Amino acid sequence: MSIEQRLADLGVNLPSPAAPAANYVPFVITGHQLFISGQVPFLADGTLHPPAKLGDTMDVEGGRAAAKLCAIGILAQAKAATGGDWSKIGRLVKLVGFVNATADFGDQPAVINGASDFMVEALGDQGRHARSAVGVGSLPFGVPVEVEAIFELAS
């Protein structure tokens, strides 16, 4: 099954990729790797997710949903980087997730599962990846989650 078909089956329409918010590029291709800069969660209407902190104003399920939005943004960037040719994506190698959380919050892996689970649903076995889930005291714009990715490009 194609990635486009999986996305359609999941009811996901990829948005236009988000423009950088500072002095960086949204992705870099080097050798056979595609690095996607950290993506923050945008809602379906294109607005940025409201500020939230896990362990305070947001629960794990809300964090999982925000992480999934980040993963959707990653796929939008990957599609742009490959000119829309999904056959250029070999596999997802690694996700790094940052969770805006209180000092005593310890469920970062459960939050980032929102991104990981979605990547496997969307990419199939190509979406199985290594991962880090890190708690941080704050994130840009107060968003609850930010996720970055590394893909291997097909030869």
Residue pairs with C-beta under 8 A, 6 or more apart in sequence:
1 9
1 124
2 86
3 75
3 86
3 89
3 122
3 123
4 86
6 121
6 122
6 123
6 124
7 13
7 14
7 75
7 122
10 118
10 121
10 122
12 72
12 122
14 72
14 75
14 76
14 79
15 42
15 46
15 72
15 73
15 76
16 76
17 26
17 73
17 76
17 77
17 79
17 80
18 26
18 39
18 40
18 42
18 73
18 76
18 77
19 26
20 26
20 37
21 140
24 37
25 37
26 36
26 37
26 77
26 80
27 34
27 35
27 36
27 37
27 77
27 78
27 80
27 81
28 34
28 35
29 35
29 81
29 153
32 90
32 152
32 153
32 155
33 93
33 150
33 151
33 152
33 153
34 78
34 81
34 82
34 89
34 150
34 151
34 152
34 153
35 148
35 149
35 150
36 74
36 77
36 78
36 81
36 148
36 149
36 150
36 151
37 77
37 148
38 96
38 98
38 146
38 147
38 148
39 70
39 71
39 73
39 74
39 77
39 146
39 147
39 148
39 149
40 48
40 49
40 70
40 73
40 139
40 140
40 141
40 143
40 145
40 146
41 48
41 49
41 66
41 67
41 69
41 70
41 73
41 143
41 144
41 145
42 48
42 49
42 69
42 73
43 49
43 69
48 141
48 143
49 66
49 69
49 143
49 144
50 142
51 57
51 141
51 142
51 143
51 144
52 58
52 62
52 66
52 100
52 142
52 143
52 144
53 100
53 101
53 102
53 142
53 144
54 60
54 63
54 99
54 100
54 101
54 102
54 105
54 107
54 108
54 111
54 135
54 144
55 101
55 102
55 104
55 105
56 102
58 66
58 144
60 107
60 110
60 111
62 144
63 99
63 107
63 110
63 111
63 114
63 144
63 145
64 110
64 111
64 113
64 114
65 114
66 111
66 114
66 143
66 144
66 145
67 97
67 111
67 112
67 113
67 114
67 115
67 118
67 145
67 147
68 114
68 115
68 117
68 118
70 97
70 115
70 145
70 146
70 147
71 95
71 114
71 115
71 116
71 118
71 119
71 122
71 147
72 118
74 95
74 115
74 119
74 147
74 148
74 149
75 122
78 89
78 149
78 151
79 86
82 88
82 89
82 153
87 154
88 153
88 154
89 123
89 126
89 151
89 152
89 153
89 154
90 126
90 151
90 152
90 153
90 154
90 155
91 123
91 125
91 126
91 127
91 128
91 129
91 151
91 152
92 119
92 123
92 126
92 127
92 128
92 129
92 149
92 150
92 151
92 152
93 129
93 130
93 150
93 151
93 152
94 129
94 130
94 131
94 132
94 149
94 150
95 112
95 115
95 116
95 119
95 129
95 130
95 131
95 132
95 147
95 148
95 149
96 131
96 132
96 134
96 147
96 148
96 149
97 108
97 111
97 112
97 115
97 131
97 132
97 133
97 134
97 145
97 146
97 147
98 134
98 135
98 136
98 139
98 145
98 146
98 147
99 105
99 108
99 111
99 112
99 133
99 134
99 135
99 136
99 144
99 145
100 136
100 137
100 138
100 139
100 142
100 143
100 144
100 145
101 108
101 135
101 136
101 137
103 137
105 135
106 135
108 133
108 134
108 135
109 133
111 133
111 144
111 145
112 131
112 133
112 145
112 147
114 145
115 145
115 147
116 129
116 131
119 127
119 129
120 127
120 128
121 127
139 145
139 146
140 146
